[in-house]
Structures are given as C-alpha cells and as structure tokens.
Amino acid sequence: MTFEGYTTEEARRFAERWLPGWSGNRPEYLASFYTDDATYSDPSIPGGTRGKAELIQWFRKLLGNNPDWVWTHRGSNPLKDGFLNEWHASIPVGDQRVEVDGVCIVQLRDGLIYNNTVWFDMTELVAAIREFNS
C-alpha cells in the first residue's frame, strides 16, 4: 500500500508559501496555488466553488472584505494527496480582533490545490460582525 500524503515538513513548507496569500487582498495570487478545476468550500460558502473562475470570484469578495486578516499554520496531519492543515486566523472586525482556529483539507495535484475544504466555528466572528454593524 502506498500513501501519498504530505509529510509534516512538506505541509509546513507549502503552508508557509500559501497562507500569506490569504492576506492583503490579492485574489489572483491566492488562486495561483489552485488547479483550474479546484473545489473550495468553507462555512460561509458550504456549496463551495467549482473551477478557478468561480474561485477567483469568491476570493475577490472574501479577500476584499478581509484584506488585513492574517493566517498562520499551526500543524498538519498527512492525508491522501496532501494534508489536514491546522490553522489560526487573526481577523480584524472594527477595532477588535477575532482569533479563530480551524482545520482544512488541502489536496494537491502537481503542486497545486485541487480540493480545499475548510471548517471552523463562526460563532465569535459572526457576533463580532453583528456588533460592529449595529
């Protein structure tokens, strides 16, 4: 049996290049880490996106609304074709920061992500956004 998951070191090196793309409102740069047929989903878009055109459209909206958030890699576990990424995000909402931990599946083909499925508890983030908007 052959297991083609990323080692902890391979996952860390990939995450160190990829996660900074989530900051600074650079949707095309972030999309450059994904295949043309990539799928992406997170709790705010559970139906997900299919293909790079949809992905870029989603990243434009998401990063445009959150240009100053910061994502960091906390650890990983190997999965077929990639790794389970353990991450931390520091998300500014008004004059406060919401600190969020989560995980995501990162599956790669030829060094690019073909599947990225993200999970995290949105409760604190949604509450902070509601407070900021009221």
C-alpha positions as CSV (number, residue, x, y, z in Angstrom):
1,M,0.0,0.0,0.0
2,T,1.3,3.4,-1.0
3,F,0.3,6.6,0.9
4,E,0.9,9.8,-1.0
5,G,0.2,12.3,1.8
6,Y,2.5,15.2,2.6
7,T,4.9,14.9,5.5
8,T,4.7,17.4,8.3
9,E,7.7,19.2,6.8
10,E,6.3,19.2,3.3
11,A,3.0,20.6,4.6
12,R,4.7,23.3,6.6
13,R,6.8,24.4,3.6
14,F,3.7,24.6,1.4
15,A,1.6,26.4,4.0
16,E,4.4,29.0,4.5
17,R,4.1,29.9,0.9
18,W,0.3,29.5,0.5
19,L,-1.2,31.0,3.7
20,P,0.3,34.5,3.3
21,G,-1.7,34.7,0.0
22,W,-4.9,34.9,2.2
23,S,-3.8,38.4,3.4
24,G,-3.5,41.6,1.5
25,N,-6.4,41.3,-1.0
26,R,-4.6,39.5,-3.8
27,P,-7.2,37.1,-5.1
28,E,-5.4,36.2,-8.3
29,Y,-2.2,35.5,-6.4
30,L,-4.0,33.2,-4.0
31,A,-5.8,31.5,-6.9
32,S,-2.4,30.7,-8.4
33,F,-2.0,28.0,-5.7
34,Y,-5.1,26.2,-7.1
35,T,-5.7,24.0,-10.1
36,D,-8.1,25.1,-12.9
37,D,-10.6,22.5,-11.7
38,A,-10.2,23.2,-8.0
39,T,-13.1,22.9,-5.5
40,Y,-13.3,25.1,-2.4
41,S,-15.7,25.4,0.4
42,D,-15.9,26.9,3.9
43,P,-18.8,27.5,6.4
44,S,-19.7,30.8,4.7
45,I,-20.0,29.1,1.3
46,P,-20.9,25.5,2.1
47,G,-22.0,24.7,-1.5
48,G,-18.5,25.7,-2.5
49,T,-16.9,26.8,-5.7
50,R,-16.0,24.7,-8.8
51,G,-13.2,25.8,-11.1
52,K,-10.8,28.7,-11.0
53,A,-13.2,31.3,-12.4
54,E,-15.7,30.8,-9.5
55,L,-12.8,30.5,-7.1
56,I,-11.3,33.9,-8.1
57,Q,-14.8,35.5,-7.9
58,W,-15.2,34.2,-4.4
59,F,-11.6,35.2,-3.4
60,R,-12.3,38.8,-4.7
61,K,-15.3,39.1,-2.4
62,L,-13.7,37.3,0.6
63,L,-10.3,39.0,0.5
64,G,-11.8,42.4,-0.4
65,N,-13.8,42.2,2.8
66,N,-10.9,41.0,4.8
67,P,-7.6,42.5,3.5
68,D,-5.9,42.6,6.9
69,W,-6.6,39.2,8.3
70,V,-3.6,37.0,9.0
71,W,-3.4,33.2,8.7
72,T,-0.8,31.0,10.2
73,H,0.0,27.3,10.0
74,R,-0.2,25.5,13.4
75,G,0.4,21.9,12.3
76,S,-0.7,19.2,10.0
77,N,-1.6,15.6,9.5
78,P,-0.9,13.7,6.3
79,L,-3.9,12.9,4.0
80,K,-4.1,11.3,0.6
81,D,-2.7,13.8,-1.9
82,G,-2.0,16.3,0.8
83,F,-2.6,17.2,4.4
84,L,-5.1,18.3,7.0
85,N,-4.0,21.8,7.8
86,E,-4.4,23.2,11.3
87,W,-4.5,27.0,11.1
88,H,-5.1,30.1,13.1
89,A,-6.6,33.3,11.8
90,S,-6.5,36.7,13.3
91,I,-9.4,38.7,11.9
92,P,-9.9,42.4,12.4
93,V,-13.5,43.4,12.9
94,G,-13.8,47.1,13.6
95,D,-11.5,48.0,16.5
96,Q,-11.2,44.4,17.7
97,R,-9.5,41.2,16.5
98,V,-11.3,37.8,16.5
99,E,-8.9,34.9,17.0
100,V,-10.1,31.8,15.2
101,D,-8.7,28.2,15.0
102,G,-9.7,25.7,12.4
103,V,-8.7,23.0,10.0
104,C,-8.9,22.4,6.3
105,I,-8.3,19.6,3.9
106,V,-5.6,20.5,1.4
107,Q,-5.3,18.1,-1.5
108,L,-2.8,18.7,-4.3
109,R,-2.0,17.6,-7.8
110,D,1.3,18.6,-9.4
111,G,1.9,21.0,-6.5
112,L,-1.4,22.8,-6.8
113,I,-4.5,22.5,-4.6
114,Y,-7.4,20.7,-6.3
115,N,-9.5,20.4,-3.2
116,N,-9.7,22.8,-0.2
117,T,-12.4,22.2,2.4
118,V,-12.4,24.5,5.4
119,W,-14.0,24.0,8.9
120,F,-14.2,26.4,11.8
121,D,-16.7,27.7,14.4
122,M,-18.1,31.0,13.1
123,T,-19.9,31.9,16.3
124,E,-17.5,34.5,17.6
125,L,-16.8,36.0,14.2
126,V,-20.5,36.4,13.4
127,A,-21.2,38.0,16.8
128,A,-18.3,40.5,16.3
129,I,-19.6,41.4,12.8
130,R,-23.1,41.9,14.1
131,E,-21.8,44.1,17.0
132,F,-19.7,46.2,14.6
133,N,-22.6,46.7,12.2
134,S,-25.1,47.7,14.8
